[in-house]
Amino acid sequence: MTERPEPPPQLPEDGPTELAEGRDGELVERLSTGTATLLLAWLMGIGAASALLAAWVFAAVFLRQRLDLDDLFSVVGFYVALFGAAGPTLLWLTGRAQGHSLAWFAWTAAKIGLVMIGGTIGIAVLGVLMLGGGIGPGGLVGALALIGLTLALSVLWALAVWSADRYIARARVDGEAPSP
């Protein structure tokens, strides 16, 4: 007696996921194109906006310089935003669809943020030293301020990613309910 393969589950047409054939021929559930695009725009927007806000706050409070829109949307501002957009995106790739708690996302976001700002501070220190400069006490205060801003932003990243993850999980469960 041969076993019949189980039919694939029915997913709603407008749900957040779709069935696609994997490399091995098996059906796998993945984010639909619309959901993935919206999610990527959401995460990158949160990360870019938060990084630009942090740059503005840092310049205003510690450098005593007010940045205007020309500064924030300059070439340097673009790279700050791009760097910031990586944080929530990496966080999503780390913990998506695994049912993690908000505390897990916050802890992981803090670790990702600390690695990112640590690399930035390290490159800045190396650049100053290579140019023959020194690092005064203001450098330590500035580095601690950047670390503090990064930890504050990591909470925002965690909330954004956790809420997106919960929304998609809830939409999947609602979509799997049998229709009458």
C-alpha positions as CSV (number, residue, x, y, z in Angstrom):
1,M,0.0,0.0,0.0
2,T,1.5,3.3,-1.0
3,E,1.1,6.4,1.1
4,R,-0.5,9.4,-0.5
5,P,1.3,12.6,0.1
6,E,-0.5,15.0,2.3
7,P,-2.1,17.9,0.4
8,P,-0.4,21.3,1.0
9,P,-2.1,23.5,3.6
10,Q,-4.4,26.2,2.3
11,L,-3.2,29.7,2.8
12,P,-5.4,32.7,2.3
13,E,-4.8,34.6,-0.9
14,D,-4.2,37.9,0.9
15,G,-2.2,36.5,3.9
16,P,1.3,37.5,4.9
17,T,2.8,34.2,3.7
18,E,2.7,32.1,0.6
19,L,3.8,28.6,-0.4
20,A,6.8,28.2,-2.6
21,E,8.8,25.3,-3.9
22,G,12.2,24.9,-2.2
23,R,15.4,23.7,-3.8
24,D,14.6,20.1,-2.8
25,G,11.1,20.3,-4.3
26,E,9.3,20.6,-0.9
27,L,6.8,23.3,-0.4
28,V,8.0,25.9,2.1
29,E,6.1,28.8,3.6
30,R,7.7,32.2,3.1
31,L,6.7,35.8,3.3
32,S,4.6,37.0,0.4
33,T,6.2,39.6,-1.8
34,G,4.0,42.4,-0.6
35,T,4.6,41.5,3.1
36,A,8.4,41.3,2.5
37,T,8.5,44.6,0.7
38,L,6.5,46.4,3.3
39,L,8.5,44.8,6.1
40,L,11.8,45.8,4.6
41,A,10.6,49.4,4.1
42,W,9.3,49.5,7.7
43,L,12.5,48.2,9.2
44,M,14.8,50.3,7.1
45,G,12.7,53.4,7.7
46,I,12.8,52.9,11.5
47,G,16.5,52.2,11.4
48,A,17.4,55.1,9.1
49,A,15.2,57.6,10.9
50,S,16.4,56.6,14.3
51,A,20.1,56.9,13.3
52,L,19.5,60.3,11.8
53,L,17.7,61.4,15.0
54,A,20.6,60.1,17.1
55,A,23.1,62.0,14.9
56,W,21.0,65.1,15.4
57,V,20.8,64.7,19.2
58,F,24.5,63.9,19.5
59,A,25.5,67.0,17.4
60,A,23.1,69.2,19.4
61,V,24.0,68.0,22.9
62,F,27.7,67.1,22.7
63,L,29.1,69.1,19.7
64,R,26.9,72.1,20.4
65,Q,26.1,72.3,16.7
66,R,22.6,72.3,15.2
67,L,22.2,70.1,12.1
68,D,19.7,71.3,9.5
69,L,18.1,69.2,6.8
70,D,21.0,69.9,4.4
71,D,23.3,68.2,6.9
72,L,21.0,65.3,7.6
73,F,20.3,64.6,3.9
74,S,23.9,65.0,2.8
75,V,26.2,62.3,1.7
76,V,27.3,61.7,5.3
77,G,23.7,61.7,6.4
78,F,22.9,59.1,3.7
79,Y,25.6,56.8,5.1
80,V,24.4,57.3,8.7
81,A,20.9,56.4,7.6
82,L,22.1,53.4,5.7
83,F,24.2,52.2,8.7
84,G,21.2,52.7,10.9
85,A,18.9,50.8,8.6
86,A,21.1,47.7,9.0
87,G,20.3,47.4,12.7
88,P,16.6,46.5,12.6
89,T,17.1,44.5,9.4
90,L,19.8,42.3,11.1
91,L,17.6,42.0,14.1
92,W,14.7,40.7,12.0
93,L,17.0,38.2,10.2
94,T,18.2,37.0,13.6
95,G,14.9,36.3,15.2
96,R,12.1,36.2,12.7
97,A,9.2,33.7,13.1
98,Q,10.7,32.0,16.1
99,G,8.2,33.3,18.7
100,H,10.8,35.2,20.7
101,S,9.8,37.5,23.5
102,L,10.2,41.3,23.5
103,A,13.0,40.9,26.1
104,W,14.9,38.6,23.7
105,F,14.5,41.1,20.9
106,A,15.6,44.0,23.2
107,W,18.7,42.0,24.4
108,T,19.6,41.0,20.9
109,A,19.1,44.5,19.5
110,A,21.3,45.9,22.3
111,K,24.1,43.4,21.3
112,I,23.7,44.3,17.6
113,G,23.7,48.0,18.3
114,L,26.8,47.7,20.6
115,V,28.7,45.8,17.9
116,M,27.8,48.4,15.3
117,I,28.7,51.5,17.5
118,G,31.8,49.7,18.8
119,G,33.0,49.3,15.2
120,T,32.2,52.9,14.4
121,I,34.0,54.2,17.5
122,G,37.0,51.9,16.8
123,I,37.3,53.2,13.3
124,A,37.1,56.8,14.5
125,V,39.8,56.2,17.1
126,L,42.1,54.5,14.6
127,G,41.5,57.4,12.2
128,V,42.4,60.0,14.8
129,L,45.5,58.1,15.8
130,M,46.7,57.5,12.3
131,L,46.5,61.2,11.6
132,G,48.7,61.9,14.6
133,G,46.0,63.2,16.9
134,G,45.2,62.3,20.5
135,I,42.1,61.4,22.3
136,G,41.2,63.7,25.2
137,P,38.7,63.2,28.0
138,G,35.9,64.6,25.7
139,G,36.5,61.5,23.4
140,L,35.5,59.2,26.2
141,V,32.4,61.2,27.1
142,G,31.4,61.3,23.4
143,A,31.9,57.5,23.1
144,L,29.8,56.9,26.2
145,A,27.1,59.2,24.8
146,L,27.1,57.3,21.5
147,I,26.8,54.0,23.4
148,G,23.9,55.4,25.4
149,L,22.1,56.7,22.3
150,T,22.6,53.3,20.6
151,L,21.2,51.4,23.6
152,A,18.2,53.8,23.6
153,L,17.7,53.2,19.9
154,S,18.0,49.5,20.2
155,V,14.8,49.5,22.3
156,L,13.0,51.2,19.5
157,W,14.5,48.6,17.0
158,A,13.3,45.8,19.3
159,L,9.8,47.2,19.5
160,A,9.6,47.7,15.8
161,V,10.8,44.2,14.9
162,W,8.9,42.4,17.7
163,S,5.7,44.1,16.7
164,A,6.2,43.2,13.0
165,D,7.0,39.6,14.0
166,R,3.9,39.4,16.2
167,Y,1.7,40.9,13.5
168,I,2.8,38.4,10.9
169,A,2.4,35.5,13.4
170,R,-1.1,36.7,14.3
171,A,-2.1,37.1,10.7
172,R,-0.9,33.6,9.9
173,V,-2.9,32.1,12.8
174,D,-6.0,34.1,11.8
175,G,-5.5,33.0,8.2
176,E,-5.3,29.3,9.1
177,A,-8.6,29.3,10.9
178,P,-11.1,27.1,9.0
179,S,-13.7,29.0,7.1
180,P,-17.4,28.1,7.8
